[in-house]
Structure formats: structure tokens, C-alpha cells
Amino acid sequence: MKKLLILGSSICLLFMGSCDDDSDGNDTATVNVRLTDGPAAYDAVNVDIQRIEINSNGQWVPLNFPSPGVYNLLNFKNGTDVVLGQAVLPTGDVSQMRMVLGPNNTLVVNGVTYPLQTPSAQQSGLKFNWHQTLAANGAYTVWIDFDAGRSVVTTGNGSYILKPVIRTFSELTNGQIKGYVQPAAADAVVHAIVASDTIATAIPNPDGFFMFSGLAQGAYTVSYDADDSTGYNDENTGNVSVTFGQITNLGTKTLQQ
């Protein structure tokens, strides 16, 4: 009788193990998608986002996107973002995302609204890379960083074209720098620089706050560039260390005349 019980238990264990193996194909992960922006010297950059898809294991999966419509990118600078939606995806490799824009894209400059032409985006969607291996039951947050300043191109006849410059980063690849620059009268712009390359630019909030997100790990120089007309001097802070998952706080930089 004991032998039969042991045998029966072994068969059950083997059966359960095979069931577990079969269920692996049904394992999923949750991906939350948020929108953020690099700064731009405009009144508004309005982008009509209609659909977002994620390429999972070679298949395009639509995001559960409850609020399609027009987003002013300039509302989401210096660490501010907005939730776009969520997708439940099978485990495995994610390679790309795709954003489809509608026709209502506009630029506001000095109070005047101009149309932004976006023919390729309207037809097939904007593709950009996001490489991630999704683990079973994992929860991931990914930011779409839409660089408004670099995405607007002025044509020779005074019109504007939207040629989106987009990058993505996740909680696992998010190096951050924050701080304040004073006084407001300096009208400073802040740059994050590696060697001689400007990696990111921030236009501080009215209170002087600035924040860089999605930076790679490494050492940076942070450059505070005052407007030439103000009489304030530019200053740099060197050897600013960036580590994923941490925020490097530079405190307040006060520029001098």
C-alpha cells in the first residue's frame, strides 16, 4: 500500500510539474506608460496622441489608453509627467513602441497658433525603441520622453513641421539630477554635459527648479547658462555622479553678476 501511495504521489507531482510548465506560456507582466518632455521655448506644443502600441515578442499590442487626444508637451517638464495607460503583456522581449498621432497638432508662438505638419506619424505611427525582458508577474513603468524643443522644425516659408525626437527610459534605466538655479532675473538655462556633448537641456520653472530624467549612469558637468542680456555669469558644476535609481540633488546654484 505504501508503495502505491508513493507512486501515486510521484505521478501527481509529475503531473503538476507539467501543468506548471504549460502555464509558463500564459505568464504576463504589467507595463505602465507615462509621458514626459524636454523643454522648448514656445508657449505650447500640442500633440494629438491617438494610439500607443508596444511590440511584444514580435506582435504589436495596443495600450489601454483611456484619454486619446491633445497633450501640451510643455506641461510635462522638469520631472512632471502624465499617465497615458497600461498594457498587460506576455513575458519575453519588448523591442519597440509606436505612437500614432491625429491631425490636431499645433504650435503656439508668442500667442499665435500654427499648424504642425505630421504626415508620416498620421499614416503609420512613430516608432521608437524600448528594449526590456519582461519577467512573470513583473510591473514596469516606462516613460516616453518627447523632446519638444528638438522635434519642431521651422521651414523656409515660416511654417512648422513636427519631426518627433523621442526616447524611452524605465525605472531600471533612470538616472536623475535635480536642483535650483537663482536668481530668476538671470533667466538661466541648464545643461547636462558629458565630455563636450550636451545630453539634455532644462528650462527651469519660475521658482528655479530643474530636473533631468532618463540619464545614463556616469559623470556629468552641469552648466548654468545665464541669458547674455542679464549681466549674470555662467557657472559649471563638474563631476556630478549619476546612478540608476537615485536622484542626485545639486541644491541651489546662485549665479553672480
ChimeraX attribute file (.defattr): number of C-alpha atoms within 10 A of each C-alpha:
attribute: neighborCount
match mode: 1-to-1
recipient: residues
	/A:1	6
	/A:2	7
	/A:3	8
	/A:4	9
	/A:5	10
	/A:6	11
	/A:7	12
	/A:8	12
	/A:9	12
	/A:10	12
	/A:11	12
	/A:12	12
	/A:13	12
	/A:14	12
	/A:15	12
	/A:16	12
	/A:17	12
	/A:18	11
	/A:19	11
	/A:20	11
	/A:21	11
	/A:22	11
	/A:23	10
	/A:24	12
	/A:25	12
	/A:26	11
	/A:27	16
	/A:28	19
	/A:29	17
	/A:30	19
	/A:31	19
	/A:32	18
	/A:33	22
	/A:34	19
	/A:35	20
	/A:36	24
	/A:37	26
	/A:38	26
	/A:39	23
	/A:40	20
	/A:41	11
	/A:42	15
	/A:43	15
	/A:44	21
	/A:45	26
	/A:46	22
	/A:47	23
	/A:48	18
	/A:49	22
	/A:50	18
	/A:51	20
	/A:52	25
	/A:53	20
	/A:54	24
	/A:55	20
	/A:56	21
	/A:57	15
	/A:58	11
	/A:59	10
	/A:60	15
	/A:61	17
	/A:62	18
	/A:63	21
	/A:64	16
	/A:65	17
	/A:66	12
	/A:67	13
	/A:68	15
	/A:69	15
	/A:70	18
	/A:71	18
	/A:72	17
	/A:73	24
	/A:74	23
	/A:75	16
	/A:76	18
	/A:77	26
	/A:78	23
	/A:79	16
	/A:80	13
	/A:81	17
	/A:82	14
	/A:83	15
	/A:84	20
	/A:85	17
	/A:86	19
	/A:87	20
	/A:88	17
	/A:89	25
	/A:90	20
	/A:91	21
	/A:92	17
	/A:93	17
	/A:94	21
	/A:95	16
	/A:96	18
	/A:97	23
	/A:98	21
	/A:99	20
	/A:100	18
	/A:101	25
	/A:102	20
	/A:103	17
	/A:104	15
	/A:105	22
	/A:106	21
	/A:107	22
	/A:108	15
	/A:109	13
	/A:110	8
	/A:111	10
	/A:112	9
	/A:113	14
	/A:114	16
	/A:115	16
	/A:116	23
	/A:117	19
	/A:118	19
	/A:119	15
	/A:120	13
	/A:121	20
	/A:122	17
	/A:123	11
	/A:124	12
	/A:125	19
	/A:126	18
	/A:127	18
	/A:128	18
	/A:129	16
	/A:130	20
	/A:131	16
	/A:132	15
	/A:133	13
	/A:134	21
	/A:135	16
	/A:136	17
	/A:137	14
	/A:138	14
	/A:139	13
	/A:140	18
	/A:141	15
	/A:142	18
	/A:143	24
	/A:144	22
	/A:145	22
	/A:146	23
	/A:147	22
	/A:148	27
	/A:149	19
	/A:150	15
	/A:151	16
	/A:152	20
	/A:153	16
	/A:154	11
	/A:155	9
	/A:156	7
	/A:157	6
	/A:158	8
	/A:159	13
	/A:160	18
	/A:161	19
	/A:162	23
	/A:163	18
	/A:164	19
	/A:165	16
	/A:166	18
	/A:167	15
	/A:168	22
	/A:169	20
	/A:170	21
	/A:171	14
	/A:172	13
	/A:173	17
	/A:174	22
	/A:175	23
	/A:176	22
	/A:177	24
	/A:178	17
	/A:179	17
	/A:180	19
	/A:181	25
	/A:182	20
	/A:183	18
	/A:184	15
	/A:185	12
	/A:186	23
	/A:187	20
	/A:188	25
	/A:189	19
	/A:190	24
	/A:191	21
	/A:192	22
	/A:193	18
	/A:194	16
	/A:195	9
	/A:196	7
	/A:197	10
	/A:198	14
	/A:199	14
	/A:200	18
	/A:201	22
	/A:202	21
	/A:203	20
	/A:204	22
	/A:205	14
	/A:206	11
	/A:207	11
	/A:208	18
	/A:209	18
	/A:210	21
	/A:211	23
	/A:212	24
	/A:213	22
	/A:214	21
	/A:215	19
	/A:216	16
	/A:217	15
	/A:218	13
	/A:219	16
	/A:220	22
	/A:221	19
	/A:222	22
	/A:223	19
	/A:224	24
	/A:225	19
	/A:226	25
	/A:227	15
	/A:228	12
	/A:229	8
	/A:230	12
	/A:231	12
	/A:232	19
	/A:233	15
	/A:234	18
	/A:235	16
	/A:236	14
	/A:237	13
	/A:238	13
	/A:239	12
	/A:240	16
	/A:241	15
	/A:242	19
	/A:243	17
	/A:244	17
	/A:245	14
	/A:246	12
	/A:247	17
	/A:248	17
	/A:249	13
	/A:250	14
	/A:251	11
	/A:252	14
	/A:253	16
	/A:254	14
	/A:255	19
	/A:256	13
	/A:257	9
